């Protein structure tokens, strides 16, 4: 089974680093550049794990976590 990991991060350098590390270990990598898109991806893709930045351009990570609960 290939686990899906969603990374909600607005910094492209951080995203690239984490993407390379996770894909090298065989995980399916999903990425959202902001909180609202992250929520949409969760609803559509149902990832197994979510890595969530706190400082996002639209809604902060705390609000994303509240909405996903």
PyMOL Python script that loads the backbone (N, CA, C, O; Angstrom):
from pymol import cmd

cmd.read_pdbstr("""\
ATOM      1  N   UNK A   1       0.842  -1.184   0.000  1.00  0.00           N
ATOM      2  CA  UNK A   1       0.000   0.000   0.000  1.00  0.00           C
ATOM      3  C   UNK A   1       0.885   1.245   0.000  1.00  0.00           C
ATOM      4  O   UNK A   1       1.818   1.360   0.795  1.00  0.00           O
ATOM      5  N   UNK A   2       0.583   2.152  -0.886  1.00  0.00           N
ATOM      6  CA  UNK A   2       1.331   3.398  -0.992  1.00  0.00           C
ATOM      7  C   UNK A   2       0.573   4.486  -0.226  1.00  0.00           C
ATOM      8  O   UNK A   2      -0.550   4.837  -0.587  1.00  0.00           O
ATOM      9  N   UNK A   3       1.193   5.016   0.835  1.00  0.00           N
ATOM     10  CA  UNK A   3       0.542   6.038   1.644  1.00  0.00           C
ATOM     11  C   UNK A   3       0.578   7.384   0.940  1.00  0.00           C
ATOM     12  O   UNK A   3       1.568   7.749   0.305  1.00  0.00           O
ATOM     13  N   UNK A   4      -0.547   8.126   1.069  1.00  0.00           N
ATOM     14  CA  UNK A   4      -0.645   9.479   0.515  1.00  0.00           C
ATOM     15  C   UNK A   4      -0.359  10.474   1.623  1.00  0.00           C
ATOM     16  O   UNK A   4      -0.959  10.424   2.697  1.00  0.00           O
ATOM     17  N   UNK A   5       0.561  11.370   1.346  1.00  0.00           N
ATOM     18  CA  UNK A   5       0.901  12.416   2.307  1.00  0.00           C
ATOM     19  C   UNK A   5       0.658  13.768   1.649  1.00  0.00           C
ATOM     20  O   UNK A   5       1.211  14.067   0.591  1.00  0.00           O
ATOM     21  N   UNK A   6      -0.168  14.568   2.285  1.00  0.00           N
ATOM     22  CA  UNK A   6      -0.452  15.927   1.820  1.00  0.00           C
ATOM     23  C   UNK A   6       0.408  16.901   2.601  1.00  0.00           C
ATOM     24  O   UNK A   6       0.445  16.871   3.831  1.00  0.00           O
ATOM     25  N   UNK A   7       1.096  17.760   1.876  1.00  0.00           N
ATOM     26  CA  UNK A   7       1.912  18.814   2.486  1.00  0.00           C
ATOM     27  C   UNK A   7       1.289  20.149   2.112  1.00  0.00           C
ATOM     28  O   UNK A   7       1.249  20.509   0.936  1.00  0.00           O
ATOM     29  N   UNK A   8       0.806  20.878   3.099  1.00  0.00           N
ATOM     30  CA  UNK A   8       0.220  22.201   2.872  1.00  0.00           C
ATOM     31  C   UNK A   8       1.290  23.215   3.253  1.00  0.00           C
ATOM     32  O   UNK A   8       1.568  23.439   4.431  1.00  0.00           O
ATOM     33  N   UNK A   9       1.881  23.822   2.234  1.00  0.00           N
ATOM     34  CA  UNK A   9       3.067  24.682   2.413  1.00  0.00           C
ATOM     35  C   UNK A   9       3.125  25.694   1.278  1.00  0.00           C
ATOM     36  O   UNK A   9       2.971  25.331   0.111  1.00  0.00           O
ATOM     37  N   UNK A  10       3.346  26.960   1.613  1.00  0.00           N
ATOM     38  CA  UNK A  10       3.408  27.995   0.589  1.00  0.00           C
ATOM     39  C   UNK A  10       4.823  28.287   0.103  1.00  0.00           C
ATOM     40  O   UNK A  10       4.990  29.012  -0.878  1.00  0.00           O
ATOM     41  N   UNK A  11       5.828  27.754   0.750  1.00  0.00           N
ATOM     42  CA  UNK A  11       7.213  27.996   0.345  1.00  0.00           C
ATOM     43  C   UNK A  11       7.668  26.902  -0.623  1.00  0.00           C
ATOM     44  O   UNK A  11       7.782  25.743  -0.224  1.00  0.00           O
ATOM     45  N   UNK A  12       7.930  27.248  -1.886  1.00  0.00           N
ATOM     46  CA  UNK A  12       8.288  26.220  -2.875  1.00  0.00           C
ATOM     47  C   UNK A  12       9.595  25.490  -2.570  1.00  0.00           C
ATOM     48  O   UNK A  12       9.738  24.322  -2.931  1.00  0.00           O
ATOM     49  N   UNK A  13      10.547  26.150  -1.917  1.00  0.00           N
ATOM     50  CA  UNK A  13      11.802  25.471  -1.563  1.00  0.00           C
ATOM     51  C   UNK A  13      11.559  24.373  -0.528  1.00  0.00           C
ATOM     52  O   UNK A  13      12.082  23.266  -0.651  1.00  0.00           O
ATOM     53  N   UNK A  14      10.760  24.694   0.492  1.00  0.00           N
ATOM     54  CA  UNK A  14      10.422  23.680   1.497  1.00  0.00           C
ATOM     55  C   UNK A  14       9.651  22.529   0.857  1.00  0.00           C
ATOM     56  O   UNK A  14       9.899  21.360   1.152  1.00  0.00           O
ATOM     57  N   UNK A  15       8.714  22.875  -0.021  1.00  0.00           N
ATOM     58  CA  UNK A  15       7.912  21.857  -0.687  1.00  0.00           C
ATOM     59  C   UNK A  15       8.797  20.903  -1.477  1.00  0.00           C
ATOM     60  O   UNK A  15       8.613  19.688  -1.408  1.00  0.00           O
ATOM     61  N   UNK A  16       9.752  21.439  -2.224  1.00  0.00           N
ATOM     62  CA  UNK A  16      10.640  20.604  -3.041  1.00  0.00           C
ATOM     63  C   UNK A  16      11.470  19.669  -2.169  1.00  0.00           C
ATOM     64  O   UNK A  16      11.628  18.493  -2.498  1.00  0.00           O
ATOM     65  N   UNK A  17      11.992  20.172  -1.083  1.00  0.00           N
ATOM     66  CA  UNK A  17      12.802  19.361  -0.180  1.00  0.00           C
ATOM     67  C   UNK A  17      11.994  18.193   0.395  1.00  0.00           C
ATOM     68  O   UNK A  17      12.443  17.047   0.369  1.00  0.00           O
ATOM     69  N   UNK A  18      10.813  18.492   0.909  1.00  0.00           N
ATOM     70  CA  UNK A  18       9.977  17.450   1.507  1.00  0.00           C
ATOM     71  C   UNK A  18       9.491  16.470   0.436  1.00  0.00           C
ATOM     72  O   UNK A  18       9.442  15.264   0.676  1.00  0.00           O
ATOM     73  N   UNK A  19       9.137  16.980  -0.729  1.00  0.00           N
ATOM     74  CA  UNK A  19       8.686  16.110  -1.823  1.00  0.00           C
ATOM     75  C   UNK A  19       9.768  15.085  -2.189  1.00  0.00           C
ATOM     76  O   UNK A  19       9.480  13.895  -2.312  1.00  0.00           O
ATOM     77  N   UNK A  20      10.974  15.536  -2.356  1.00  0.00           N
ATOM     78  CA  UNK A  20      12.072  14.626  -2.710  1.00  0.00           C
ATOM     79  C   UNK A  20      12.277  13.566  -1.635  1.00  0.00           C
ATOM     80  O   UNK A  20      12.456  12.388  -1.945  1.00  0.00           O
ATOM     81  N   UNK A  21      12.251  13.980  -0.379  1.00  0.00           N
ATOM     82  CA  UNK A  21      12.471  13.042   0.720  1.00  0.00           C
ATOM     83  C   UNK A  21      11.359  11.993   0.788  1.00  0.00           C
ATOM     84  O   UNK A  21      11.635  10.808   0.972  1.00  0.00           O
ATOM     85  N   UNK A  22      10.109  12.423   0.640  1.00  0.00           N
ATOM     86  CA  UNK A  22       8.998  11.484   0.754  1.00  0.00           C
ATOM     87  C   UNK A  22       8.900  10.556  -0.458  1.00  0.00           C
ATOM     88  O   UNK A  22       8.693   9.352  -0.303  1.00  0.00           O
ATOM     89  N   UNK A  23       9.046  11.103  -1.644  1.00  0.00           N
ATOM     90  CA  UNK A  23       8.966  10.257  -2.840  1.00  0.00           C
ATOM     91  C   UNK A  23      10.112   9.250  -2.900  1.00  0.00           C
ATOM     92  O   UNK A  23       9.933   8.144  -3.411  1.00  0.00           O
ATOM     93  N   UNK A  24      11.284   9.617  -2.387  1.00  0.00           N
ATOM     94  CA  UNK A  24      12.416   8.691  -2.356  1.00  0.00           C
ATOM     95  C   UNK A  24      12.116   7.497  -1.446  1.00  0.00           C
ATOM     96  O   UNK A  24      12.707   6.429  -1.603  1.00  0.00           O
ATOM     97  N   UNK A  25      11.205   7.680  -0.505  1.00  0.00           N
ATOM     98  CA  UNK A  25      10.827   6.597   0.407  1.00  0.00           C
ATOM     99  C   UNK A  25       9.555   5.888  -0.037  1.00  0.00           C
ATOM    100  O   UNK A  25       9.031   5.037   0.682  1.00  0.00           O
ATOM    101  N   UNK A  26       9.056   6.238  -1.221  1.00  0.00           N
ATOM    102  CA  UNK A  26       7.930   5.521  -1.802  1.00  0.00           C
ATOM    103  C   UNK A  26       6.544   6.048  -1.477  1.00  0.00           C
ATOM    104  O   UNK A  26       5.549   5.399  -1.800  1.00  0.00           O
ATOM    105  N   UNK A  27       6.458   7.217  -0.840  1.00  0.00           N
ATOM    106  CA  UNK A  27       5.153   7.782  -0.533  1.00  0.00           C
ATOM    107  C   UNK A  27       4.584   8.526  -1.731  1.00  0.00           C
ATOM    108  O   UNK A  27       5.329   9.051  -2.558  1.00  0.00           O
ATOM    109  N   UNK A  28       3.256   8.567  -1.819  1.00  0.00           N
ATOM    110  CA  UNK A  28       2.599   9.415  -2.815  1.00  0.00           C
ATOM    111  C   UNK A  28       2.507  10.807  -2.217  1.00  0.00           C
ATOM    112  O   UNK A  28       1.986  10.981  -1.115  1.00  0.00           O
ATOM    113  N   UNK A  29       3.009  11.797  -2.937  1.00  0.00           N
ATOM    114  CA  UNK A  29       3.104  13.162  -2.429  1.00  0.00           C
ATOM    115  C   UNK A  29       2.012  14.033  -3.039  1.00  0.00           C
ATOM    116  O   UNK A  29       1.874  14.106  -4.260  1.00  0.00           O
ATOM    117  N   UNK A  30       1.245  14.686  -2.187  1.00  0.00           N
ATOM    118  CA  UNK A  30       0.251  15.671  -2.611  1.00  0.00           C
ATOM    119  C   UNK A  30       0.660  17.005  -2.006  1.00  0.00           C
ATOM    120  O   UNK A  30       1.191  17.049  -0.896  1.00  0.00           O
ATOM    121  N   UNK A  31       0.417  18.089  -2.729  1.00  0.00           N
ATOM    122  CA  UNK A  31       0.846  19.398  -2.242  1.00  0.00           C
ATOM    123  C   UNK A  31      -0.222  20.444  -2.499  1.00  0.00           C
ATOM    124  O   UNK A  31      -0.873  20.453  -3.544  1.00  0.00           O
ATOM    125  N   UNK A  32      -0.388  21.326  -1.524  1.00  0.00           N
ATOM    126  CA  UNK A  32      -1.278  22.472  -1.661  1.00  0.00           C
ATOM    127  C   UNK A  32      -0.513  23.718  -1.229  1.00  0.00           C
ATOM    128  O   UNK A  32       0.154  23.699  -0.194  1.00  0.00           O
ATOM    129  N   UNK A  33      -0.599  24.804  -2.005  1.00  0.00           N
ATOM    130  CA  UNK A  33       0.133  26.025  -1.671  1.00  0.00           C
ATOM    131  C   UNK A  33      -0.574  26.932  -0.659  1.00  0.00           C
ATOM    132  O   UNK A  33      -0.006  27.936  -0.228  1.00  0.00           O
ATOM    133  N   UNK A  34      -1.812  26.587  -0.277  1.00  0.00           N
ATOM    134  CA  UNK A  34      -2.516  27.386   0.724  1.00  0.00           C
ATOM    135  C   UNK A  34      -3.552  26.519   1.436  1.00  0.00           C
ATOM    136  O   UNK A  34      -3.813  25.386   1.031  1.00  0.00           O
ATOM    137  N   UNK A  35      -4.124  27.052   2.478  1.00  0.00           N
ATOM    138  CA  UNK A  35      -5.036  26.291   3.312  1.00  0.00           C
ATOM    139  C   UNK A  35      -6.321  25.864   2.640  1.00  0.00           C
ATOM    140  O   UNK A  35      -6.768  24.730   2.815  1.00  0.00           O
ATOM    141  N   UNK A  36      -6.922  26.762   1.872  1.00  0.00           N
ATOM    142  CA  UNK A  36      -8.191  26.419   1.223  1.00  0.00           C
ATOM    143  C   UNK A  36      -8.012  25.307   0.186  1.00  0.00           C
ATOM    144  O   UNK A  36      -8.842  24.403   0.097  1.00  0.00           O
ATOM    145  N   UNK A  37      -6.946  25.371  -0.586  1.00  0.00           N
ATOM    146  CA  UNK A  37      -6.683  24.293  -1.535  1.00  0.00           C
ATOM    147  C   UNK A  37      -6.358  22.996  -0.802  1.00  0.00           C
ATOM    148  O   UNK A  37      -6.717  21.914  -1.268  1.00  0.00           O
ATOM    149  N   UNK A  38      -5.689  23.094   0.329  1.00  0.00           N
ATOM    150  CA  UNK A  38      -5.399  21.920   1.134  1.00  0.00           C
ATOM    151  C   UNK A  38      -6.670  21.223   1.588  1.00  0.00           C
ATOM    152  O   UNK A  38      -6.768  19.997   1.528  1.00  0.00           O
ATOM    153  N   UNK A  39      -7.641  22.004   2.040  1.00  0.00           N
ATOM    154  CA  UNK A  39      -8.923  21.436   2.461  1.00  0.00           C
ATOM    155  C   UNK A  39      -9.610  20.745   1.286  1.00  0.00           C
ATOM    156  O   UNK A  39     -10.169  19.661   1.451  1.00  0.00           O
ATOM    157  N   UNK A  40      -9.575  21.352   0.118  1.00  0.00           N
ATOM    158  CA  UNK A  40     -10.177  20.738  -1.080  1.00  0.00           C
ATOM    159  C   UNK A  40      -9.506  19.400  -1.412  1.00  0.00           C
ATOM    160  O   UNK A  40     -10.181  18.429  -1.754  1.00  0.00           O
ATOM    161  N   UNK A  41      -8.184  19.359  -1.308  1.00  0.00           N
ATOM    162  CA  UNK A  41      -7.461  18.122  -1.601  1.00  0.00           C
ATOM    163  C   UNK A  41      -7.803  17.041  -0.580  1.00  0.00           C
ATOM    164  O   UNK A  41      -7.950  15.873  -0.942  1.00  0.00           O
ATOM    165  N   UNK A  42      -7.931  17.412   0.678  1.00  0.00           N
ATOM    166  CA  UNK A  42      -8.307  16.438   1.709  1.00  0.00           C
ATOM    167  C   UNK A  42      -9.664  15.825   1.375  1.00  0.00           C
ATOM    168  O   UNK A  42      -9.835  14.609   1.460  1.00  0.00           O
ATOM    169  N   UNK A  43     -10.617  16.654   0.998  1.00  0.00           N
ATOM    170  CA  UNK A  43     -11.956  16.166   0.687  1.00  0.00           C
ATOM    171  C   UNK A  43     -11.967  15.268  -0.548  1.00  0.00           C
ATOM    172  O   UNK A  43     -12.745  14.316  -0.611  1.00  0.00           O
ATOM    173  N   UNK A  44     -11.114  15.558  -1.527  1.00  0.00           N
ATOM    174  CA  UNK A  44     -11.106  14.792  -2.774  1.00  0.00           C
ATOM    175  C   UNK A  44     -10.201  13.555  -2.723  1.00  0.00           C
ATOM    176  O   UNK A  44     -10.547  12.515  -3.282  1.00  0.00           O
ATOM    177  N   UNK A  45      -9.055  13.660  -2.062  1.00  0.00           N
ATOM    178  CA  UNK A  45      -8.027  12.607  -2.120  1.00  0.00           C
ATOM    179  C   UNK A  45      -7.924  11.749  -0.858  1.00  0.00           C
ATOM    180  O   UNK A  45      -7.382  10.645  -0.919  1.00  0.00           O
ATOM    181  N   UNK A  46      -8.424  12.221   0.273  1.00  0.00           N
ATOM    182  CA  UNK A  46      -8.363  11.501   1.550  1.00  0.00           C
ATOM    183  C   UNK A  46      -6.953  11.006   1.875  1.00  0.00           C
ATOM    184  O   UNK A  46      -6.717   9.799   1.929  1.00  0.00           O
ATOM    185  N   UNK A  47      -6.012  11.937   2.094  1.00  0.00           N
ATOM    186  CA  UNK A  47      -4.636  11.525   2.402  1.00  0.00           C
ATOM    187  C   UNK A  47      -4.554  10.807   3.752  1.00  0.00           C
ATOM    188  O   UNK A  47      -5.402  10.989   4.626  1.00  0.00           O
ATOM    189  N   UNK A  48      -3.515   9.989   3.895  1.00  0.00           N
ATOM    190  CA  UNK A  48      -3.288   9.269   5.143  1.00  0.00           C
ATOM    191  C   UNK A  48      -2.651  10.158   6.208  1.00  0.00           C
ATOM    192  O   UNK A  48      -2.900   9.985   7.401  1.00  0.00           O
ATOM    193  N   UNK A  49      -1.826  11.115   5.767  1.00  0.00           N
ATOM    194  CA  UNK A  49      -1.117  12.019   6.669  1.00  0.00           C
ATOM    195  C   UNK A  49      -1.149  13.421   6.076  1.00  0.00           C
ATOM    196  O   UNK A  49      -1.078  13.590   4.859  1.00  0.00           O
ATOM    197  N   UNK A  50      -1.258  14.425   6.939  1.00  0.00           N
ATOM    198  CA  UNK A  50      -1.207  15.816   6.504  1.00  0.00           C
ATOM    199  C   UNK A  50      -0.085  16.514   7.260  1.00  0.00           C
ATOM    200  O   UNK A  50      -0.061  16.515   8.490  1.00  0.00           O
ATOM    201  N   UNK A  51       0.841  17.104   6.517  1.00  0.00           N
ATOM    202  CA  UNK A  51       1.876  17.968   7.092  1.00  0.00           C
ATOM    203  C   UNK A  51       1.408  19.395   6.835  1.00  0.00           C
ATOM    204  O   UNK A  51       1.158  19.767   5.688  1.00  0.00           O
ATOM    205  N   UNK A  52       1.288  20.187   7.876  1.00  0.00           N
ATOM    206  CA  UNK A  52       0.610  21.470   7.773  1.00  0.00           C
ATOM    207  C   UNK A  52       1.468  22.608   8.298  1.00  0.00           C
ATOM    208  O   UNK A  52       1.869  22.614   9.462  1.00  0.00           O
ATOM    209  N   UNK A  53       1.745  23.568   7.431  1.00  0.00           N
ATOM    210  CA  UNK A  53       2.434  24.799   7.829  1.00  0.00           C
ATOM    211  C   UNK A  53       1.450  25.668   8.608  1.00  0.00           C
ATOM    212  O   UNK A  53       0.246  25.619   8.360  1.00  0.00           O
ATOM    213  N   UNK A  54       1.950  26.448   9.530  1.00  0.00           N
ATOM    214  CA  UNK A  54       1.088  27.332  10.313  1.00  0.00           C
ATOM    215  C   UNK A  54       0.872  28.665   9.598  1.00  0.00           C
ATOM    216  O   UNK A  54      -0.247  29.177   9.576  1.00  0.00           O
ATOM    217  N   UNK A  55       1.926  29.231   9.015  1.00  0.00           N
ATOM    218  CA  UNK A  55       1.835  30.531   8.341  1.00  0.00           C
ATOM    219  C   UNK A  55       1.544  30.325   6.861  1.00  0.00           C
ATOM    220  O   UNK A  55       2.445  30.047   6.069  1.00  0.00           O
ATOM    221  N   UNK A  56       0.277  30.466   6.503  1.00  0.00           N
ATOM    222  CA  UNK A  56      -0.153  30.309   5.114  1.00  0.00           C
ATOM    223  C   UNK A  56      -0.750  31.622   4.630  1.00  0.00           C
ATOM    224  O   UNK A  56      -1.171  32.443   5.445  1.00  0.00           O
ATOM    225  N   UNK A  57      -0.793  31.835   3.312  1.00  0.00           N
ATOM    226  CA  UNK A  57      -1.233  33.134   2.794  1.00  0.00           C
ATOM    227  C   UNK A  57      -2.726  33.434   2.952  1.00  0.00           C
ATOM    228  O   UNK A  57      -3.097  34.606   3.011  1.00  0.00           O
ATOM    229  N   UNK A  58      -3.590  32.426   3.022  1.00  0.00           N
ATOM    230  CA  UNK A  58      -5.023  32.719   3.093  1.00  0.00           C
ATOM    231  C   UNK A  58      -5.567  32.503   4.509  1.00  0.00           C
ATOM    232  O   UNK A  58      -5.875  33.476   5.197  1.00  0.00           O
ATOM    233  N   UNK A  59      -5.687  31.283   4.944  1.00  0.00           N
ATOM    234  CA  UNK A  59      -6.075  31.000   6.320  1.00  0.00           C
ATOM    235  C   UNK A  59      -4.898  30.278   6.981  1.00  0.00           C
ATOM    236  O   UNK A  59      -4.174  29.535   6.318  1.00  0.00           O
ATOM    237  N   UNK A  60      -4.709  30.493   8.269  1.00  0.00           N
ATOM    238  CA  UNK A  60      -3.544  29.884   8.910  1.00  0.00           C
ATOM    239  C   UNK A  60      -3.767  28.394   9.178  1.00  0.00           C
ATOM    240  O   UNK A  60      -4.882  27.883   9.072  1.00  0.00           O
ATOM    241  N   UNK A  61      -2.693  27.728   9.521  1.00  0.00           N
ATOM    242  CA  UNK A  61      -2.736  26.287   9.735  1.00  0.00           C
ATOM    243  C   UNK A  61      -3.670  25.876  10.858  1.00  0.00           C
ATOM    244  O   UNK A  61      -4.266  24.800  10.805  1.00  0.00           O
ATOM    245  N   UNK A  62      -3.806  26.718  11.874  1.00  0.00           N
ATOM    246  CA  UNK A  62      -4.724  26.419  12.964  1.00  0.00           C
ATOM    247  C   UNK A  62      -6.171  26.359  12.463  1.00  0.00           C
ATOM    248  O   UNK A  62      -6.941  25.483  12.857  1.00  0.00           O
ATOM    249  N   UNK A  63      -6.522  27.294  11.599  1.00  0.00           N
ATOM    250  CA  UNK A  63      -7.868  27.315  11.034  1.00  0.00           C
ATOM    251  C   UNK A  63      -8.090  26.112  10.118  1.00  0.00           C
ATOM    252  O   UNK A  63      -9.171  25.523  10.119  1.00  0.00           O
ATOM    253  N   UNK A  64      -7.080  25.749   9.344  1.00  0.00           N
ATOM    254  CA  UNK A  64      -7.188  24.548   8.491  1.00  0.00           C
ATOM    255  C   UNK A  64      -7.464  23.332   9.369  1.00  0.00           C
ATOM    256  O   UNK A  64      -8.351  22.537   9.060  1.00  0.00           O
ATOM    257  N   UNK A  65      -6.721  23.179  10.451  1.00  0.00           N
ATOM    258  CA  UNK A  65      -6.898  22.040  11.353  1.00  0.00           C
ATOM    259  C   UNK A  65      -8.308  22.045  11.962  1.00  0.00           C
ATOM    260  O   UNK A  65      -8.947  20.998  12.063  1.00  0.00           O
ATOM    261  N   UNK A  66      -8.782  23.214  12.361  1.00  0.00           N
ATOM    262  CA  UNK A  66     -10.144  23.318  12.924  1.00  0.00           C
ATOM    263  C   UNK A  66     -11.182  22.858  11.911  1.00  0.00           C
ATOM    264  O   UNK A  66     -12.099  22.110  12.249  1.00  0.00           O
ATOM    265  N   UNK A  67     -11.037  23.303  10.681  1.00  0.00           N
ATOM    266  CA  UNK A  67     -12.038  22.945   9.656  1.00  0.00           C
ATOM    267  C   UNK A  67     -11.987  21.463   9.292  1.00  0.00           C
ATOM    268  O   UNK A  67     -13.006  20.872   8.936  1.00  0.00           O
ATOM    269  N   UNK A  68     -10.824  20.877   9.382  1.00  0.00           N
ATOM    270  CA  UNK A  68     -10.695  19.451   9.030  1.00  0.00           C
ATOM    271  C   UNK A  68     -11.191  18.538  10.141  1.00  0.00           C
ATOM    272  O   UNK A  68     -11.555  17.392   9.878  1.00  0.00           O
ATOM    273  N   UNK A  69     -11.211  19.015  11.350  1.00  0.00           N
ATOM    274  CA  UNK A  69     -11.708  18.193  12.468  1.00  0.00           C
ATOM    275  C   UNK A  69     -13.184  18.023  12.313  1.00  0.00           C
ATOM    276  O   UNK A  69     -13.820  17.367  13.138  1.00  0.00           O
TER     277      UNK A  69
END
""", "prot")
cmd.dss("prot")
cmd.show_as("cartoon", "prot")
cmd.util.cbc("prot")
cmd.orient("prot")
